[in-house]
Amino acid sequence: MEESKKLELKEKILERSIEVGSRILDLEELTKPISPDKGLGRLTRLEALQDKNVNQAALERLKDEQIRLQNALANILLPSFGVCQGCNNDINFERLEAMPASTLCTECAQ
């Protein structure tokens, strides 16, 4: 892969990493324990717990994405970056633009 394309991907990875980090901070705030002394009715409390569970699942997905982005950033300078781990062919640049942490080409990812 050309160095100019790697630099372009690096910028995208950094931008997405900042977005993910910001969203993680927001979700961490939303997933704090709900105080039992909070003056909520029974249904409102159940709704709050359900919202907390949905936010917790989103938080876990974003943390996983953040790890994949950090790995991609650490590996972007390696010659093997952009090479499919399944078939050893180059990963399509458009795929890497959309999903910079991809380690598989579209064929192997299916």
N, C-alpha and C positions, 0 to 999 in steps of 0.2 A: 504494500500500500504506500502511496506517495506521502511524503512528509507533510505536504500542504493539507492533504485530506486528514491526516492524523491530528494536525493542529486544529482544524475545523471541528473534528470530533471532540477533541479535548475541551474546546470552548463550550460545546453543547453539554458535555458531561459536567463541567463545572457549573453551568447555569442550572441544569436539572438538579444537581446536588444541593445547590443553594435553595431551590424551590422545595425540595424534599425535606431539607433540614428545617426550614421555616414551618412547613406543614406538620412535621413531627413535634415541634415545640407547641403548636396550637393543640394538637391531639393529646399530647401529654397533659395539658391543662384540663382538657375535657374528660380525661379518663381517671382523674383523681378520685379517690373514694368518696362516696356520697355519705355525708354525715347523717347518722340515724336521728339526730335531734333536729334536723332540718324540717321545718313545718310544711311537709308535703302530705297531701292526701294519699290514700292507698293507690289509686290508679295513677296519679301523678308520679308517685315514687316508682311504680313499676315501669312507667314510660321512661323515667330518668335512668333506671337501671338498663333498660333495653337500649337506649341511646348510648350509654356508656359501653355496652358490649359491642355495638356497631362501631363506635369510635376506636375501641381496643383492637378490633380486627383490622381496621384501616391502618392503625398505628403499626401493627405487626408487619403488614404488607409494605409499608413505607420504610420500615427499618431494614427489611430484606432488600428492598430496592437500593437503599443507601449503601449497603454492604456491596452489592453488585456494582454500583457506580464507583465506589472506592477501589474495588478490584480492577475495574476497567481502567481507571485513571492510573493505577500503579503499573498496569501491564501495557499501556498504550505505546510505550517506547520500545517494547520487545518486538523482535521480528515476527513472532507468532501471533501478535495482535491482529485481529481481522481474519484469522484463519480458523475454519470450522474444526472443532475438536472431534467431530464425528467422522468426517470424510477427508479432512485436510485440504479442502478447496477454499478459495477465498470467499468470505462472507460478503454478500452484495452491499455496496456502500450505502444504498438507500435504506437497507435494513439496519445498518449500524447507526445511521442518522436518526432513525425512529426509535431504535432500542440500542443505545451505545454499549450496553453491558452484555449484548448477545455473544454467546460463544459457539452458537450453532447456526448453520445456514438454514434457509427456509425449508429445504428438503429434509435435513436431519431433524429439524425442530418439530416436524409433523408426526 
